[in-house]
Amino acid sequence: MTFFKNLWNDQSGAAAAEYALILAIVGTGIALAAYNLGGAIKTSMGNTTTCIQSVGIANTAPTC
């Protein structure tokens, strides 16, 4: 019976669970930031490609 009492009162695993929760939150934040940054870079590169292609076709100064 004392084994179960000691097991019930043991708090050593609580810190590990808290660290795992913090790691999950930080990891999610990093993943969302990377996803949004990737979308911004994709949009920027697409705009740049369109601008370069329009200059080659029109033979005029870029308006981008």
C-alpha positions in Angstrom: 0.0 0.0 0.0 2.9 2.4 0.7 4.1 1.9 -2.9 0.8 3.3 -4.3 0.9 6.2 -1.8 4.4 7.0 -2.9 3.5 6.7 -6.5 0.4 9.0 -6.0 2.5 11.7 -4.3 5.4 11.6 -6.7 5.6 14.9 -8.6 8.8 14.2 -10.6 7.0 13.7 -13.8 5.1 17.0 -13.6 8.1 19.0 -14.8 8.6 16.8 -17.8 5.0 17.3 -18.8 5.3 21.0 -18.4 8.5 21.1 -20.6 6.7 18.9 -23.2 3.8 21.4 -23.3 6.1 24.4 -23.7 8.0 22.6 -26.4 4.8 21.8 -28.3 3.7 25.5 -28.1 7.0 26.8 -29.2 7.2 24.3 -32.0 3.8 25.2 -33.2 4.7 28.9 -33.3 7.9 28.1 -35.2 6.0 26.0 -37.7 3.3 28.7 -38.3 6.0 31.4 -38.7 7.9 29.2 -41.3 4.6 28.5 -43.1 3.7 32.2 -43.3 7.3 33.2 -44.3 7.2 30.6 -47.1 4.0 32.1 -48.4 5.4 35.6 -48.3 8.5 34.5 -50.2 6.5 32.6 -52.8 4.3 35.7 -53.4 7.3 38.0 -53.6 9.1 35.7 -56.1 6.0 35.4 -58.2 5.7 39.2 -58.3 9.3 39.5 -59.3 9.0 36.9 -62.0 5.9 38.7 -63.4 7.8 42.0 -63.4 10.8 40.6 -65.2 8.7 38.9 -67.8 6.7 42.0 -68.5 9.8 44.1 -69.0 11.1 41.5 -71.5 7.9 41.6 -73.5 7.1 45.4 -73.5 10.7 46.6 -73.9 9.9 49.6 -71.7 10.9 50.7 -68.2 9.5 48.5 -65.5 6.4 49.7 -63.6 6.7 47.2 -60.9 
